[in-house]
Amino acid sequence: MVRARAALGAGALWAAAWGLLLFSAPSGAQRGRKKVVHVLEGESGSVVVQTAPGQVVSHRGGTIVLPCRYHYEAAAHGHDGVRLKWTKVVDPLAFTDVFVALGPQHRAFGSYRGRAELQDDGPGDASLVLRNVTLQDYGRYECEVTNELEDDAGMVKLDLEGVVFPYHPRGGRYKLTFLEAQRACAEQDGILASAEQLHAAWRDGLDWCNAGWLRDGSVQYPVSRPREPCGGLGGPGGAGPEGGGAHGGVRNYGYRHNAGERYDAFCFTSNLPGRVFFLKPLRPVPFAGAARACAARGAAVAKVGQLFAAWKLQLLDRCTAGWLADGSARYPIVNPRARCGGLRPGVRSLGFPDASRRLFGVYCYRAPGAPDPAPGGWGWGWAGGGGWAGGARDPGAWTPLRV
């Protein structure tokens, strides 16, 4: 909602009043949505027009316009003296500078350099074009327009298409402080999910009976199938439309001590710029062999977030467990079948198997543009045959083998 701050003086102020116009771009997610328009008219006939901002939706690597327009009487003011400023809201009372423009002088800040510019679609357009969208770009942005003693501002929310996934490290459940949860998500190609993202994931069927950190410092968990160990079968305790009772909901522990308490993490990731694929060598490999196997195909061992993104957004479906970069073994199921872990789609987890004795294939991630050095289908193994003998073979002696 646009907030107006009163200018100094009286009487002729409305004659010079100007407003901020926020509009939602007609993206696929917003087509058909009813547009709400509020009109405020001053005594002098000046009109301030505001459209409901809603949100704009993009994905990692995409280009998006954060819409912002302003209007005032051109006779009273010229556009050359207008200062346009975009900031990102990182906390309720904390902002990060994104972009500033004053006449012909434009400047982007921090990670937005080289990616942010004004749309500049005629007078009154303060919309910001953001290219190569990153996970960290998710959130709320303020567009502020200032002219002499008057200013006005409005908010635009940038949402991302993606997937929420629960995460805990090899050490076990409930081992992460808030900062450790942030790092864990980043290491797995994600960011801490927001409460809104977790609630949307719950509505899509996410069911997880362990509490995890969210980006606002709260601890919550989604329950789609209510049961006694997961908050009970009835009564309050959730954020769902039914209050989290027999119909499930998002259980909420509230805001916790971010350095003294430990939980799991709910991470969020978005579109993959590359591709995840399953590599099955001639013989399954221990975890130490996973990196070599992927490297032989011009790739790296996939991270947990990359596997979830491939499952959700690229519809990767494989009923075979494989190593991931954190030492866990998982496999993605789009089309559930009885022999592949149940009747619900998802990424199945075998936890963190013994890295030296358990043998699996591996899920690899190849970045965009990376060549495949083994177009005929090569992996790593031992020439001459023979089985795995308790880890006695030296991975340094591996040679390329056809897979």
Buried (B, 14 or more C-beta within 10 A) or exposed (E): EBEBEEBEEEEEBBBBBBBBBBBBEEBEBBEEEEEEEEEEEBEBEBBBBBBBBBBBBBBBBBEBBBBBBBBBBEEBBEBEEBBBBBBBBEEEEEBBBBBBBBEEEBEBBEEBEEBBBBBEEEEBBBBBBBEEBBBEBBBBBBBBBBBEEBBBBBBBBBBBBBBBBBBBBEEEBEBBBBEBBBBBBBBBBBBBBBBBBBBBBBEEEBBBBEBBBBBBBBBBBBBBEBEEEBBBEEEEBBBBEEBBBEBBBBBBBEEBEBEEBBBBBBBBBBBBEBBBBBBBBEBBBBBEBBBBBBBBBBBBBBBBBBBBBBBBBBEBBBBEBBBBBBBBBBBBBEEBEEEBBEEEBBBBBBEBBEBEEBBBBBBBBBEEEBEEEBEEEBBBBBEEEEEBEEBEBEBEEBEBBEB
